[in-house]
Amino acid sequence: MKETLSVLCLVLLVSVSEAAVTKPGIGEFLGCLRSWPSPESPITDDIFTADNTTTFLSSYLAYTKNTRFESPNYQTLLAIVTAKNLSHIQATVVCAKSNGVQIRIRSGGHDYEGLSYISSVPFVILDLFNLRSITVDVPSKQAWVEAGATLGELYTKISDASETLAFPAGVCSTVGAGGHISGGGYGNLMRKYGLTVDNVVDALIVDVNGKLLNRSTMGEDLFWAIRGGGGGSFGVILSWKINLVDVPEILTVFRVNKTLEQGGIDVLYKWQLVSSKLLDGLFLRALSQVVNRTITVEFYAQFLGRADELVAIVNQSLPELGLKRQDCLEMSWLNTTLFWEDLPVGTPTSVLLDRPSKPEKFFKSKSDYVKKPIPKEGIKKLWEALLEFNNNNIVYMQWNPYGGVMDTVPAAATPFPHRKGNLFEVQYYTSWLDANATMGSLDMMKKLYEVAEPYVSSNPREAFLNYRDIDIGSNPSNETNVEEAEIYGSKYFVGNLKRLMEVKAKYDPENFFKNEQSIPPARVKQ
């Protein structure tokens, strides 16, 4: 059943239906781009069109992470602009708007549904991967990071400047900072320091008119909206100013496996009762996955302290895990990022700077939030659903604990609403290599999601924006039906959707910045 979000009677959420865009001449758009003054460097060398299929395709694939979307639509994708400076961004926005062309903004390519680089109407990809400058100010414990910088580059830069500073964000090093931060990125420091958006103090954004704004000139309402509401609905985020957080020189991590025969269900059930109540410096993830046609639960931990203290804490709260001192590894914060990417101990940290040149696998992900422990019978049903996937699929269910500072930040402090009251967040994930397995894999993910329904949040069934999921509701590429937007918007933003729509109406009333799951402008009743 479709879920709708109640609104104040003064605001009428009507259906906004933009007329279908006739495919514009590429010449008009390119002519506008090339005539744009760019004192820093000309834009000509950073425009790729299908006239040169080889360079066009390689540019498209370089930051396309999901093989499901590796074939560009040559009928709709007019050009890729690999911006190198502010004027390139401004030119792309102004020229696209004046010529009736959509833009999709890509900073790292980890958009799970490809909405940052696919569309069924004429569009241009504004790719920000060249904008990767990072400036760290150790005395102030702050940094500026451009949208196209990856988390691996950011973490390396911070570590080069200080061994006791960090930034609370995700564990995948190739994620672009622009989208990750704007969606409310989380990671293994969130119980201590919150989300990415809780540590943002300023930003530079190019608005619908091509104007560069910072926090003081954009105003607090727009600054609020881009910290968790997704930047792509409001403008083009050029860079973020972030607060860095304190970490010790030595942290401790461990990975312990439990099989079904080793009491995995009992340990996982107990994990639900204690993981959100542990010290906020301890993040203990549980991951159920299929290995050799059986279920294994891996417990990953990161602790802002030494191993002996960690063992004592875990064995007091979760003795069923059977943690031993030899299970633990002590290392620097930067090296923990290698641990979380499942790289062998001793891997050079330079690997964090690698950028893949093409997609490597097909994948699909979904998300949920859990507010009360899932009973053991429910865990068994979820595991049975995992076991129904094709043998060639990698499939897992990742549970990320809440508690700590996440319980102290009000739900309306940022657009990211999933705060107090949650025990943990769930990511369902599967990947495969054979294109013929795509439909079956997507169907199995829907079935797994249905099995989980009785045990997760409801009215609305909440979802995480950065784990983009087209199944929970969407609009066509160039249409914005507000009733449909309420469906997916209420799941991503719960009670914050109305305010986001009002901000959208103020700063982008004609809805230029849009995609299949963007935020529509609110319409005031006449």
Buried (B, 14 or more C-beta within 10 A) or exposed (E): EEBEBEBEEEBEBBEBEBEEBEEBEBEBBBEBBBEBEBEEEBBEEBBBBBEEEEEBBEBBBBBBBBBBBBEBEEEBBBBBBBBBBBBBBBBBBBBBBEBBBBBBBBBBBBBBBBBBBBBBBBBBBBBBBBBBBBEBEEEEBBBBBBBBBBBBBBBBBBBEBBBBBBBBBBBBBBBBBBBBBBBBBBBBBBBBBBBBBBBBEBBBBBBBBBBBBBBEEBBEEBBBBBBBBBBBBBBBBBBBBBBBBEBBEBBBBBBBEBEEEBBBBEBBBBBBEBBBEBBBBBBBBBBBBBEEEEBBBBBBBBBBBBBEBBBEBBBEBBEBBBBEEEBBBBBBBBBBBBBBBEBEEEEEBEEBBEBEEBBEEBBBBBBBBBBEBBEEEBBBBBBEBBEEBEEEBBBBBBBBBBBBBBBEBEBBBBBBBBBEEBBBBBBBBBBBEEEEBBEBBBEBBEEBBEBBEEBBBEEBBBBBBBBBBBBBBBBBBBBBBBBBBBBBBBBBBBEBBBBBBBBBBBBBEEBBBBBBBBBBBBBEEE
